[in-house]
Amino acid sequence: MNSRNLTDLSSVIETQSLRLAIVLPTLNERKNLRPLVKRLDAALVGIAWEAIFVDDNSHDGTADEARAISLEDPRIRCIQRIGRRGLASAAIEGMCATAAPIVAVMDADHQHDPKLLPQMLAEIESGQYDLAYASRFAEGASTEEWGRPDRVKASTFANSLARRVTGVDLTDPMSGYFMLHANTLRAYAHRLSGVGFKILLDILATIDVPMRVKELPLNFAPRAEGESKLDRTVVFEFLVGLYDKWLGRFIPTRFALFGTVGAMGAVVHMSVLALMLYVLGAEFAVGYPSQEAAFVVGQTAAALTAMTFNFALNNELTYADKRLRGLSPLCRGWFKFAATCALGMLANIGVSTVLVRMGVYPYLAAIVGIVLASVWNFALSSKFVWGKYGN
């Protein structure tokens, strides 16, 4: 775009009120940006709009490309997020960052057709609807071009589960392509969980007034370039989102996840302990030095095994938005996790051993040690492994 066109574009923007903002969460999608901006420009002729790319610090320079485009086209903005990830939270940040009265969320990978935007905008501006969205399963929609029958089946199942759990009666409540009034979003933003990837479901389950929803059929296209924001933890994140919506106010979601992983680690711990005591031939009678020695060895082996198990699972699930990738980061993360959990492990072994000396049943003593160590493990690992000091 030359300087004359840029001047003409600026004068047009100055004479029109901003009507629509399109929020596009991105992750390693540099090649998608310029073609998508051209498609938006062609689809939104006569409409004053802006596009906000919310990038989760992509390593391919997606944010740099968005900034380069914004120098040519002032309608393009970029939010580069450091140290946090997630499609839903990115969408929320983008929608709260605009002055436009109406906001839309769509993917930047060209699977969502921008030609639907003017129709969605017209439905919202008419006052007849509060929200418009594009459905992959409405009458007239198609997923044939997608070429992923496995994902179609998974989406169908997830939609069915979402309708049952939340009572949202739409053909595709898991859609990632929708539009609504910005002030509605901002009014409820503090109540949105921002967990997982399906922000539309979060919005529909959070807003406690009836929403008039317009459904438009979508021909869902295959991904052009870039990295999918949905990985193998997609079902887990969906369930986490439901938990956060209904129980997160009582027990923080991150702590609940850490505790759940810890409970699974406890099963691993007890299994290893039982195996070690069996192998070492420990007697479950109190007072024998051989039994105490066997318990110390078994408890130590069980604690180390469970700690490694907990680190791996927490990295994949609890801290999926801050997940450590690659052999070197994983090794450093494991050592940091081990260091932060060391005192907890020592307290675990020490307290449980004392309880065994006092005549407490070994398995009960082990459980007490696990509970004591868990609070320490969560507090420090959240900061030093996956938090501010984790990199």
N, C-alpha and C positions, 0 to 999 in steps of 0.2 A: 504494500500500500504506500503510494507516494505522499509527499507532504501536502499536495493540493487536496487529495482525497481525504487525508487526515483532518485538514482544516474544515472541509465540507462536512465530514462526519461529526466533528466537534460542534459545528453550528447547528446541525440537526438535533444533537443531544440537548443543546442548550434551549432549543425552542419546544421540546417535547418533555412532558413529565414522565419520569420513569414509571413504567407500569408493571414490569415483570423482572424477577431475578431467577436465573437458573443455577442451581447449586449442583456441582459435579465433583463428588469425591473421587480422588485418583490415587492409584498406586502403580508406579512404573508404566505410565501410559503416554510417554513423550510423543510418540508418533501419531497418537490419536488426536492430539489437540488442534492442530491447524485444520485438518479436514473437518473436524467437528464444528469449529467456529464458522467455517464456510457454510456448513449445513444449517447451523442456527441462523446465520445471516439471511440465507435464502428462505427459510421457513417463516421468519418473523419480520418480513417486510412491512413497514408502516407502524411497527410496534417499538416503543422505546424499551430496551431491555439491557440487562447486563448478565454476564456469566461469571460465577465465582468458582474457581477451581480450588478445592480443599485437598491439599496433597499431604500424605502421611510420610513426608521426607523420603520420597522415592530415590533410589540410588541411580536411576537412569537420567536424572536431570529434568524430571517432569516440571518441577516448580520453576526452574530456570527458563524452560520453554514457555511456560505460562506468563512469566514476567516479560520475556522478550516480545510475546504477542501483545501484551498490554501496552508496550511502548508504541506499537503501531495502531492499536485499537483500544481506546480508553474504556470501552464497554467490558473489557476482560480484566478480572481481578484474580489475585492469588493469595491463598492462606496456606502457608507452609507450617505444618505442625511438627514439632520436635518432641520426641519422647512419648508420644501417645499415638495409638492407632485405633481403627474401627470405623466401619462405614456409617453406622448410626450416629455416633458422636460427631463425625465429620459433617454429616448432613445438618445436624442441629447447629453446630458452630457457623456453618455457612448461611443457614436461614436466618440466624440472629445477627448476621453481619451486614445485612442489606437494608437500605431505606425504601426499597420497592414495596408497594402495598400487597403484592401477590408474589409468592415464591413457589418454584417448582424444584423437584429433585429428580435427577435422572443419571444414568450411568454415562461415563465418558468413552465407553468401548464400542459405541455405535450399535449396540443391541436395541436401544430405544430410539424410535423414529421421531426426530424433531418436528416432523410435519403435524404431529398431534398437538403441539403446544398452542397454536392459535385457537383451536377448537376447545381445548381445556380452559384457556384464558377466557374465551367468550362465555363458557358455561358458568365460570366463577363470577365474572363481572356482571352477568345477567341478574345476579341476586337469587337465582333459583337453587343454586347449589353452594355448599360450603367447601366441598372438596371434590376434585376430579382426579381420576386415576386411570391408568392404562392396564387392562387385564389381558393376561396371556391365555385365559380360559373362557372369556366371554364369547357369546355368539358372534361369529365373524372373525374371531382372533385365530392365530395360527402359530405353531411352534415348529413347523416342518423345516424352515430354514435354519433353525437352531442346530438341528442335527444331533441332539443329545437326548435320546429317549430315556436314558437312565436318569438324567436330571429332571426331565418332565415328570417321571413317576415319583421322584423324591419330592418335587415341588407340590404335586397333587396331594401326596400324603401329608406334607407339612401344612398345606392350606386346610385340609380336612381337620387336622389336629387343632390348628389355630381357631377355626370356627367353633369347635366343640368347647375349647377351654375359655375363649374370650367372648363368645356369643356374637362375634362380628360376622354378619351374614353377607359376605361378598364372594365372588367367584375366585378372586385372587388377592386375599389380604396380605400375601407375602410379596406383592409387587414392589419394585423399587422406583417406580415412575409415577409421580403424583404431583398435585398442585393444590394449594390452599392459601387463605389469607394470612399474611405475615403476622398480623396482630393476634390471630388465633394461636399460631405457633408460639409466639413469644409469651403469651399468657399462661401457657402450660409447659413451657420449656423446662422450668425448674422441677417439674414432676416426671419428666421423661427419663427413662433409665439410661438411654444411650448405650446400652449393652447389646452386643451382637450386631446384626446387620439389617434387620427388617424394621426400619424406622416407621413405616406406614402402620404396621401392626401396633407398634408402641403408641403412636399418636391416637389411633382409633380406640385402643384399650384405656387410654389415659383421659381423654376428653370426656367429661361426665355430662355433657348435653347432647341431645340427638344431632347427628351430623347428616345433612342432606348430601348424599354422595352420587356423583355421576360417573358411570362406568363406560369406558371406551375400549373397543377391541384393539389389540395390539398384535402386529405381525412381528414376533420376536426374532431378531436376526442373530447370526453367529457373531462371536467376538471378533473384532478387527485386529487390534494389537493390545499388548499389555498383559498384566497379571491379574488373575481373578482375585477379588477381595474375599471370596468364599473358599475356605480350605476344608480339610478333613474334620475340623472341629465344628462344622456348620450346624449339625444337629445338636451338639452340646451347647453351642451358643444360643440356639433357639430356645432350648429348655431353660438355660440360664436367664434369658430375657423374660420368660414367663415367671420364673422364680422371683426375679428382681421386681417385677411389676406387682406381685401379690404379697411377697413376704420380705422384700428388701428393706422395708421401713422398720422391721423388727430386728433383723440380723443383717448387717451389711453383707452385700453379695460376695465381695472379695473374701471376707472372713469366712463366710459359709462355704465357699469353694475350697479355701485352704483347709478348713475343718473336715470337709468331706474327703479330700485327698488324704488328710491325716488319718481319718478313720480307716480308709483303705490301706494306708501304710501300717496302721495298727494290726490289721489282719496279717499283712506280710510279716510284721515284727513277731507276732505270736506264733506264726507258722514256723519261722526260722528258729525261734527259741525252743519250740517243741521238738523240732528236728535235732537241734544241738543237744538238748537234754537227753534225748533218746540215744543219740550216738555216743554221748559221753557216759551214759549209764547212770545218770544222777538219780539218787533216791529222793522221794518227796517227803522225807522225814526230816524234821528240823534238828540241827545240832551237829550234823556230820560235816567236817571240814571239806571232804571231797565234794559234797553237794554244793557247798558255798562256792568253791572254786569253779565247779562246772557251771553254776548259774552265772558267775561273773563272765566267763568266757562266752557262754551262750547269749547272755544279754548284750554283751558288746557286739558280737557278730550280728545279732538281730537288729540292734540300733543302727549300725552302719549300713546294713542292707535296706532297712526301711528308709533311712535318710536319703540314700541314692534313689530309691523308688519315688519318694516324695518330691525330690528335686526334678526328676524327669517329668512327672505328671503335672506338677505345678507350672513348669515351663511351658508345657503344651496347652494346658487348660486354664488354670487360675490366672496366669499372666500372659495369656495368648496375645494380648495387645502389646506386650513388651518382650515377646518371645526371643530368647537367645538362639541364634542360628550359626551353624558352622562349628567345626571341631574345636577351634581355639576358644571362641566365646563360651562354648558349652563347658570346656574344661575349666576355664577361669571362673565361670559361674558356679560349677560344682565345688571348687575349692572355697569360693566365698560363702557358698551355702554351708559347706562343712565347717568353716571357721565361725560363722555366726551361730551355727547350731551346736558348736562344741561344748559351750557351757551348759546348754540345755541337755545335751547328751550325758555330760558328766553328772548333772543333777539327777537325770533319769536313772543312770546306773547306780549312783551313790544312794539316793533315797530308797530305791527299790531293794538294793542289797541290805540296807539297814532294816527295812521292813521284813525281809526274809529272816534275818537274824532274830527279829522279835517274834517270829513264828507265823508271820502272815503267809498265806498260800502264794507260791511263786508267781502264778499268772495274775493274781490280783495286785501283787506288788508291782509287777511290770506295767499294768494299766495305770496305776497311780503315777509312776515315773513318766509315762507317756503324756499324761494330762499336764503334769508340771512343766514338761519341756515344750509343749506345744505353744503356749503363750509367748515364750521367749523366741521361739523359732519364727513365728509369724511377724512379730514386731520388728526384728532385726533384718530378716530376709527381705521383707517388703521394701526396705530402704536400701540395703547394701548389695542385694543381688539384682533386683529388678527395678529399684527405685532410682533416686537422684544420684546415688553413689555407685550404681550398679554397672556403669559402663567403663 
